[in-house]
Amino acid sequence: MGSGTTLVHLEGIRRVYVSAGETVAALDGIDLTLNEGEVVVMLLGPSGSGKTTLLNVLSAMDSPTEGTYRFRGDIVPSAPDALDVEPFALPRPHPLLSPPLWLVERVVGLVLGVVRWPGRTLAERRRAKALEAQAAFRRANIGYVFQQYNLLGDLTVLENVMLAQEISGGRDRARAKHMLAKVGLEGLEQRFPAELSGGQQQRVAIARSLAKHARLLLGDEPTGNLDSETTQQVMKALLDICRKEGVTAVIVTHDEALTAHATRVLRLDSGRLHSDETGGAGTLVGKGKHVVKDVLDTAEDVVESVRRPVEAAISGGVNTAKALGAVAKDIAEAARPKRKE
């Protein structure tokens, strides 16, 4: 199920939201460990079960209310919720009392604002610093593939991938082209998103997420807008690239058929983890298929690496022979005695 080295460790994770005076536990005591090398972990469950919230916590786009989140042994930065201070208000026993009460409310509110200002400013600064730490964590470790492709239409495929690299710390053109080739888009680097199919655009999104050397790839219904055939193609590309790059992917889906691509299948309901099962790719048969495929892919790469220089050598030899033939013909023409007029 993986290399044994712990990548993600969640312990007692709860995420609570307060809305309209009601408290809702989107995550309610999640304990989860993911090891490096676990290729694809599928996250299933009904709408509102907490799947997207769990992805947001894993990516540090949201912070748990309670619990511990470690990534490769280190505590992941978290930020407190923004302060939401309700304005001071007095009860209105009679409409005629509204004007004087309004004045009292404004004076008391002003005084409370002055008293609270130093503490609130300090809390906001701490929150801003924590949000910056979360952003740095995401840039260094997380790739995210959304249901919408989110490609920039005025940039080429290659430029879209390299832009993500630049945001994460530096461009690597060779790496970007390599990742595009891995998802089956070699030769399409200079096309614009509008010139690609939906499946091809989602492959660009996958390459963009992994081109910055992400350790954890998260996907929130990444094939939700694709037909069944294209979905299988995209998932196959995703599985292959994650396995070869050693990246762990956690994919949210409602499609049970996709569990055939998963090494693990997690099922959530009402914010709790109800089951943790072995997926199709984690069985002995699934692992055997991947071993055979890796051997065939390696053989194909070796053949390709040999074929290109051989073809180049043959082509060069043919061109050299043609050039020598042309030179010999010119020499023969020059040596031929000219007919007297």
C-alpha angles and dihedrals in degrees: 000000000000145000093296093244109122113239101170128021121180120183125184094340115183127173114192126185127192114213127169090346093307126114117222123188105211088176119026115188105329117187113184139154124192121188126212110262096035096130109201126005113190118211113203134177143114123289111286094025093120101258097130091041089055091051090050091052091047090051093045090239085122132027127227117246089217137006139048129285118192126182114196087341097308126110110251114231116256132190128213119242116270114269112258110191115184116220117256112261136177125212116262108227092172135008091236089063093056098092097054092039090051090056092048091050092052093049093046091045091052092050092048090049092055092047094047097041100089094049094043092049091051091049092049091051091051090049092049091051091049091049090053090052090051091051091051090051091052094048092052101042117011134079118186128198116190131196088250111061095226094201120159107246097209093055126076122243091261093047091052090055094044092049090061089050091051092051088052095052113286147005122256110182095184092051091048092052090045092054092047089052090050091058092048100260100115109144094024097082095111097048123105122238092252088061093058133078121246092259092050091049090052089051088054088052090052092049090047091053094049101037091083092060096257115187095201124038118198123194125189105198091319092175097040093110096045133089119248096262094048090044090059091048093050093046091049090052091047093049093048095049094045092050094048094044094044092238123151114223127197110196127189113211144152092207111102090192090069092065086083086074095049130095089200133020119206121190122202130191129171091354095305132108105242102176143006112199138170113258128218093268091051096059123094090254092049093048090047091053091052092049090052091046092049090051092049092046091050091049090049091050091050092049090048092048090052096040097057098055091042091052090046091050092048091046090048091048092050091049090048091050090050091049092049090047090053091049091049090050091051091050092049091049091050093049095048110104113248118241114246116239 
